[in-house]
Amino acid sequence: MHLLSTFLLLLIFLPLLVSLALMPYLTRETVSFGVSVSEEQYWSEPVRRLRRLYASISATIYSLLLIACFVSLWNKDGNEQGTLFAIYLGAVLAISTGLYLTFYFRMKKLRPSLPAAPSSPAVIAVDTGFRRQRLTLSGKWFLIHAVIIVVSAALTLSQYASIPDTVAMKFDFSGQVVSSAAKSYRVVLFPNVMQVILTLLFWFVNWSIHHSKQQLQASDPERSLRQNAAFRRRWSVFTVTSSLALILMFSFIQVNMIRPMDIGVIMLVSLAVPVLIVLFAIVLSFTTGQGGSRIGRGRILGHAGTAPVQDDRYWKLGAIYFNPQDPTLFVEKRTGIGWTMNFANPISWLTLLGILVVIIWSAWLAK
């Protein structure tokens, strides 16, 4: 396994695994492992102990898994590397899901024994002028993406005759070509197709950040309002900049088709872009928290006079939101950072179906 690719992959997966291990510390202080709690309960010793236990178990398992992954990938050929890498990702997904569900049920069992939540009525805070703020970057920023796509496609078509008859399509971690295709317009313009798909997808994500359900803490609505607005703005900036980096990466791939470059340069760019995006996302997660909860973070227990909103019945296994009475399409996740969909809304299923169709179509074009 190439030393550079090993280092870059470590830069991707090490922070990612750290964020998975510390996931309970990134949520709002009114949720613990997908279960509604008061702020007093969140900071109680039994719940803090549960978070520490989750972090220590996760860190141990993920560290062993990461070591096993790189030992097994070392000195393997391209096909074996791809298979082992897919197995590793599947193992991380399965383990993280299993750990979460284990602690979700432990939290549900623990909650009745925690200090009683405030006896006052639960309050939902709403700011009717919230969306009049500049919560996200304008969709016009994606016009930059469109210009780059048009220029890249025009350059590729103008230089079509100088492109080699065989085009490299896939490389392994050591930079060796493991898949190639005969030159055709479909092959050389495939990066542009991916650019269009990514631009539309990230535009949709940016739009959903602005239109997602407002969630303010009634104990301190003014601070919560500032945090939530900053949370959306920061992730909107991330969405636009990371998508632009991916668009430029695909343009680089097309330039390499026209004028093949040194394999080391190709590997550096192809891995550096995902590395920077992942690191950006991890830093943003830890500095911002879910809903902006880590921005100016401070425990204001003296103001926590309202009971937590008990909407656990709408959160299946603490992670899947299903509320037929809520017309909202996008809501904040209860675990991790970001947003999820209201799966009681038929539009959510149509959205997922559309994304699945695009993925299948893209895979077919890549053949």
N, C-alpha and C positions, 0 to 999 in steps of 0.2 A: 504494500500500500504506500503510495507516494507520501513523503513527509509533509509537504505543503497541504495536501488534501486532508491528511489526518489532523493537522493543526486547525484547519478551518472547520472541519466537522466537529471538533471538540468545542470550538467557539460557538457553534450552533447548539449542540446538544447539552453541554454542561449548564449554560444559563437556563435552557428550557427545562431541564430536570430539576434545577434549583427552584424554579418558579412553581413547578408541580408540587414539590415537597413543601413549599411555603404557601401554597394556595389558601389555607384557612386564614392567613394573616392579611390577605388582600381584599377580603370581602367587607361589606358594610358591618358596622357594629350592632346591627339588628338581625343578623343572620349568622348561624353557626352550623356548618355542614348541611346547608339547605333547610335548616329548621329556624322558624322565627323565635327570637329571644329579645328580651329587653337589654338595654346597655349595661345595666347592673349584672344581669346574667352572663352577658358576653365576657365581662371582665372578672367574673367569679373564678375562684381557684379551680373548681372541677372542670370548667370549660377551658380555662387556660392550660390545664394539665392535659386535656384531650388534644388540644392543638399541638402541644409539644410532643406528645406521643405520636401523632400523625406525622409530624415533620421528621422525627428521628427514624421511624420505620420506613418512610418513603425514601429518605436520604440514603439509608443503608441498602435498600433493595435497588434503587436506581444506580447507585455507585457500582454495585456488583454487576448489574446488567450492562452498564456502560463499559466496564473493563472487559467483560466477556465479549461484548460486541467488537471492540477494537482488536482483541486478541484473535478472534475468529476471522475478522476481515483481512488481517495482515497476510500478505503474500498469496491472496486468492485472486483468480482471474475475474474478468468483468462480470460474467454471468453469475458466478458464485457470490460475488460481492453484492450484486443487486438482490439476489434471493435472500441472503443473510440480512441485508439492510431492511428489507421488507418484513422479515420475521421479527427483527428487533423493534421496529416501529409498532408492529402488531402487539408485541409483548408489552411495550410501554403503555399502549392504549388499554389493553386488557387489565394490566396491573393497576393503573391509575383509576379505572372504573371500579374495579373490585375494592380497592382501598376506600374510595369515596363512599360506596354503598355500605361498606362495613361500618364506617364512622358515622354515616347518616343514621343508621339504625341504632347505633350506640348513643348518639345525641338525642334521638327521640326517646330512648329509654331513660336517659339522664335528666331530661328537662323537668319532669314532675318533681324531682328532688332538689331542684335549684331554688335559690331565694325567690320568693313570690314577686311577680312583675307588679308594677304600679296598679292599684285598683281603679284608678281613674279611667274614663272611657278612652278607647283607641281613637286617635285623630289622624286624618289624612290631610296633609298640607298641600295646597295647590296655588301656584302663582299664575293668574290668568294672562299676565303680560310676558311670561317666560319666553315664548317663541318669537317675540318681537326683538329679542336680543340677537346679536350675531353669534349663533351657536356653532356654526361650521363654516369652513371655507366655501366660497361660492362654487357652484358646479362649473362656472366658466373656466376655472383652473384646468379642467380636463381638456380644454381646447388646445393646450400645449401638447398633450398626448396625441391629439388628432393631427396636429401639424407634423410631429415626429413620425407618425405612422405613414402619412402621405409622402413625406420626403423619403423615408426608407423604402417604401414600395416603388416610388419613381426611380430612385437610384438603382435598385435591384433590377428593375425591368430594363433600364438603359444600359446596364452592364451584363445583361443575361448571356450574351455570347461569350464573355470572358469567364463565366463560372465553369468550373471543372465538370466533366460529364458525370462524375460520381460525387455526391454530396454527403459528407459525414452528418449523421443525425443524432447519434448518441455516443457518449464517452463513459468509460468506467472511472473509478476514483483515482486511478493512476494516469488518466489522460489518454488511454488507448481507445481507438474507435471500435465500438462493439456493434454498431448498426449504421448502415449507409443506404442511400437510395439513388437511383438514376435521376439525373437532372430533369426537372419538368417545372412548369409554371406553378403547379400545385405545391411542389416541394419547396421551391425558393420563396414562395409567398406565404408559406405556412406560418412563419414568425409574425407576419402582419395580421393574419387571422387571429393568432393568439393575442396580439396587441389589442385588437378590437374587442375581443372577448374580455380581456382583463380590464380594459378601460370602462366598458359598460358595467362590469361587475363591481369595480371600485367606486364608480359613480353611484351605483345603487347603494353600496355600503355607506357612502358619505351622505346620501339622501336619507337613509334610514336612521343615521345618527341624529340628524336634526329632528326627525319626526317620531322618534321613539318616545314611549310613555314617560312623562315627568314623574320623578320620585324624589320627594323632599322629606326630611325628617322633621316631624312636628315639634320635637324638643328644641330645635334651633333652626327654624326654616330659613332665616336670612343667610347664615353661614352655609347651610346645605344648598341653597340656591346658587351661591357663588361657586361652591365646589362642583356642583353638577354642570354648570355652564362651562367652567374651566375643563372639566373632564371631557365634555363633548368637543370643545375646541381643540384640545390636545390630540384626541384620537382622529379628528378630522384632518389635522395637519399630518399625522402619521399616515393616514389613508392616501392622501394626495401624494406625499413625497415617496412613500414606498412603492406605490403604483407607477410613479414616474421612473423610479430606479429600475423596475422590471421592464418597462417599455424600452428604456435605453439598453437594457441587457439584450433584449431580442433584436434590437437594431444592430448591436455589436455582433450578434450571431450572423446576421445577414451580411455585414461587412466581411466577416470571416469566410463566408461562402464565395464572395467575389475575390478577395485577396487572402488566401489561407495564411494564418499567423502561427507563431510558435505555440506548441501545445501547452507550454507553461503559462503563457499569457491567457489562453482560453480558459484553462482551469482556474486561474487566479480570479478572473472576472466572473466566471460562472458560479463560483462558490462564495466569492467575497460579497456579492450583492445579497444573496439570502442571509449570509452571516450578519451583515449590517442591519438588515431588516429585523431579524430575530433579536439582535442586541438592542435595537431601538425600541422594540415592543416590550422587552423585559424591563429595561430602564423605565419606560413609561408606566408600566404596570406597578412597579415598586414605588415610584415617586408620586403616582396619582391615586392608585387604589380604585376599587369599584365605585363608580358614581362620584369620584373625586374625594373619597373618604380619607385619603392620606395627605391631602392638600391642607396645610395648616392644622394637622391632626392634633387633637387634644380632647381629653375626656372631660365632658361637661355634665357630670352626673347630677350636679345640683339642678340642672334644667330638665333632667329626664323624668318629668312628671307625667308623661303620657304612656299608656300601655302600648306594646307593639301591636301592629295591625296583624290580626290572625287570618292570614290568607293561605295557610299551608295546604288547605284542601284543593287549591288550584295548582299546586306545585307537586306533580307526580314524582315521587322519589327525590323531592327537593330540587329537581333540575329541569323538569319538563313542564312548561306553563300551559295549562288548559283551562281557560275560563270563558265559557260561552256568553257570559254577561258583559265581558269586556270587549269593546270593538277595536281596541288597540291591536296593531299587528306586531310591533316590536316593543320588548320590555328588557330591562336589565337582567342579566344572569344572576342567579343566586350563588353560584360557585364560579370562581375564576373572574376574568375581566371581560367586559363587553356586553353584547346584547344577544337575545334569543327571540324566537317568535312565539306568538300565541297560537298554539296548534289547534285551538278550537275555532280559529278563523280559517275558512276555506282557502283564503288567499295564500296562507302560509304553505299549504300543500301544493298549490299551483306554482308558487315560487320555487319550492324544492324540486318539483318535477321539471321546471324549466332549467334549473341549474344542472340537474342530472342529464337532461337531454344534451345540453351544451358540452358537458364533460365527455359523454359517449361520442358525440359528433367530433370533438377535438381529437379523441383517441383514434377514431377512424381516419381522420385526415393525416394523423402522424404516421400511419402505416406506410 
